[in-house]
């Protein structure tokens, strides 16, 4: 006798020997309500599948329980707890990362979005460096404006101005935004 236990989802575990279940005095072996007796033992399920009781019959069902990913909202993961094929809009394939979209049954790189995102990040970095350069230049320019400059301050101001111009020209580089040769700031 091939006795299997099933859980609330219907997943079958076993087979168990009859002796694995308690004997009730006066009644004999007691089989709980969540057991089923099958004529033949079940084979090993296919990879990614489990045996489950469906309408009283064992069936192999896909098992995607665990973390799955939304295809319409890339990057959004959720816990999935049902058996069977995933519904439209969900995939077990992990989202590779920013700039990937779901197309043709797989995650594909959206190259224009990646280029736009990298350009945005490069401009943000450039603007931050420009602000730092402007902050470093302000007292040097003040010294020149007030006639308090020294040859060292004038030379350093010129280096900062050149650095700021080089920063403003990064978008003209051939590899922008993927490959950027960032200028080096002058040392004080």
C-alpha positions as CSV (number, residue, x, y, z in Angstrom):
1,X,0.0,0.0,0.0
2,X,1.4,3.4,-1.0
3,X,0.2,6.0,1.5
4,X,0.9,9.7,0.9
5,X,0.3,12.7,3.1
6,X,-0.9,15.9,1.5
7,X,-0.6,19.5,2.9
8,X,-3.1,22.4,2.5
9,X,-1.7,23.1,-1.0
10,X,-2.2,19.4,-1.9
11,X,1.5,18.6,-2.1
12,X,2.1,14.9,-1.6
13,X,4.8,13.5,0.7
14,X,5.6,9.9,0.9
15,X,5.2,7.0,0.4
16,X,4.8,6.0,4.0
17,X,4.4,2.5,5.5
18,X,1.1,1.8,7.3
19,X,3.2,1.2,10.4
20,X,4.2,4.9,10.3
21,X,0.7,5.8,11.5
22,X,-0.7,5.2,15.0
23,X,-2.8,2.2,15.9
24,X,-6.0,3.0,17.7
25,X,-7.1,0.3,20.1
26,X,-10.2,-1.4,18.9
27,X,-10.0,0.2,15.5
28,X,-6.6,-0.8,14.1
29,X,-4.3,1.5,12.1
30,X,-5.5,5.0,11.9
31,X,-4.9,7.1,8.8
32,X,-5.4,10.8,9.2
33,X,-7.8,12.7,6.9
34,X,-4.9,14.3,5.0
35,X,-3.7,10.9,3.5
36,X,-4.4,9.2,0.3
37,X,-3.7,5.6,-0.8
38,X,-2.3,5.1,-4.3
39,X,-2.0,1.8,-6.2
40,X,1.6,2.6,-7.4
41,X,4.3,4.7,-5.9
42,X,4.8,8.1,-7.5
43,X,8.0,8.7,-9.6
44,X,10.4,11.4,-8.8
45,X,8.8,14.7,-10.0
46,X,10.5,16.6,-12.8
47,X,12.9,19.4,-11.8
48,X,10.9,22.4,-10.6
49,X,7.8,20.4,-10.0
50,X,6.0,18.6,-7.2
51,X,3.4,15.9,-6.9
52,X,0.1,17.4,-5.7
53,X,-3.4,16.0,-5.2
54,X,-5.8,17.7,-7.7
55,X,-9.4,16.7,-7.7
56,X,-8.4,13.5,-5.9
57,X,-5.7,12.5,-8.5
58,X,-2.0,13.0,-8.3
59,X,-0.6,15.5,-10.8
60,X,2.8,17.1,-11.3
61,X,2.6,20.8,-11.0
62,X,5.2,23.5,-11.5
63,X,6.5,24.8,-8.2
64,X,7.4,28.5,-8.2
65,X,6.9,29.1,-4.5
66,X,9.3,31.7,-3.2
67,X,10.4,35.0,-4.7
68,X,9.2,35.9,-8.2
69,X,9.5,39.1,-10.1
70,X,6.9,41.4,-11.7
71,X,7.5,41.9,-15.5
72,X,5.4,45.1,-15.7
73,X,7.2,46.7,-12.8
74,X,10.9,45.6,-13.2
75,X,12.7,45.1,-10.0
76,X,9.6,44.5,-7.9
77,X,9.9,41.1,-6.2
78,X,7.1,39.4,-4.3
79,X,6.5,36.1,-2.4
80,X,4.6,33.6,-4.4
81,X,2.8,30.7,-2.6
82,X,0.7,28.8,-5.2
83,X,1.4,25.7,-7.3
84,X,1.2,25.6,-11.1
85,X,2.4,27.9,-13.9
86,X,3.0,31.5,-13.0
87,X,0.3,33.9,-14.2
88,X,1.0,36.5,-16.8
89,X,3.0,39.3,-15.4
90,X,5.2,37.2,-13.1
91,X,8.5,35.4,-13.8
92,X,10.9,33.3,-11.7
93,X,13.8,34.8,-13.7
94,X,15.6,37.3,-11.4
95,X,15.6,40.9,-12.6
96,X,19.2,41.6,-13.7
97,X,19.1,45.2,-12.7
98,X,18.4,48.8,-13.7
99,X,17.7,49.4,-17.4
100,X,16.4,45.8,-18.0
101,X,12.8,45.4,-19.3
102,X,10.7,42.3,-20.0
103,X,10.4,41.5,-23.7
104,X,9.9,38.3,-25.6
105,X,9.9,36.1,-22.5
106,X,13.1,37.4,-21.0
107,X,14.8,40.4,-19.4
108,X,16.6,42.5,-22.1
109,X,18.8,45.5,-21.7
110,X,17.1,48.7,-22.8
111,X,20.3,50.3,-24.3
112,X,18.8,53.8,-24.9
113,X,17.5,53.9,-21.3
114,X,20.9,52.8,-20.0
115,X,22.7,55.5,-22.1
116,X,20.3,58.1,-20.8
117,X,20.7,56.9,-17.2
118,X,24.5,56.9,-17.4
119,X,24.4,60.4,-19.0
120,X,22.2,61.6,-16.1
121,X,24.7,60.2,-13.6
122,X,27.7,61.7,-15.4
123,X,26.0,65.1,-15.5
124,X,25.2,64.9,-11.8
125,X,28.8,64.0,-11.0
126,X,30.0,66.8,-13.3
127,X,27.8,69.4,-11.6
128,X,29.0,68.3,-8.2
129,X,32.6,68.6,-9.2
130,X,31.8,72.0,-10.9
131,X,30.3,73.3,-7.6
132,X,33.4,72.1,-5.7
133,X,35.6,73.9,-8.2
134,X,33.6,77.1,-7.9
135,X,33.9,76.9,-4.2
136,X,37.6,76.5,-4.4
137,X,37.9,79.3,-7.0
138,X,35.9,81.9,-5.1
139,X,38.5,83.1,-2.6
140,X,41.2,83.1,-5.3
141,X,39.0,85.2,-7.6
142,X,38.2,87.5,-4.6
143,X,41.9,88.0,-4.1
144,X,42.3,89.0,-7.8
145,X,39.3,91.3,-7.7
146,X,40.6,93.1,-4.6
147,X,44.1,93.3,-5.8
148,X,45.4,91.0,-3.1
149,X,46.5,88.2,-5.5
150,X,49.9,86.6,-5.4
151,X,51.5,84.8,-8.4
152,X,50.7,81.5,-6.7
153,X,47.0,82.4,-6.3
154,X,46.8,83.6,-9.9
155,X,48.4,80.4,-11.1
156,X,46.1,78.2,-9.0
157,X,43.0,80.2,-10.1
158,X,44.0,79.5,-13.8
159,X,44.4,75.8,-13.0
160,X,40.9,75.7,-11.4
161,X,39.4,77.6,-14.4
162,X,41.0,75.1,-16.8
163,X,39.7,72.2,-14.7
164,X,36.2,73.7,-14.7
165,X,36.3,74.1,-18.5
166,X,37.5,70.5,-18.9
167,X,34.5,69.4,-16.7
168,X,32.1,71.3,-18.9
169,X,33.4,69.5,-22.0
170,X,32.9,65.9,-20.8
171,X,29.9,65.5,-23.0
172,X,32.0,66.1,-26.1
173,X,34.2,63.1,-25.3
174,X,33.8,60.2,-27.8
175,X,33.0,57.7,-25.1
176,X,30.4,59.8,-23.2
177,X,28.5,58.6,-21.2
178,X,29.9,55.0,-21.0
179,X,33.6,56.0,-20.9
180,X,34.6,59.3,-19.5
181,X,38.1,60.6,-18.9
182,X,37.5,62.7,-15.8
183,X,39.9,65.7,-15.4
184,X,42.0,65.8,-12.3
185,X,41.4,68.8,-10.0
186,X,44.4,71.0,-9.2
187,X,46.1,70.4,-5.8
188,X,46.2,73.4,-3.5
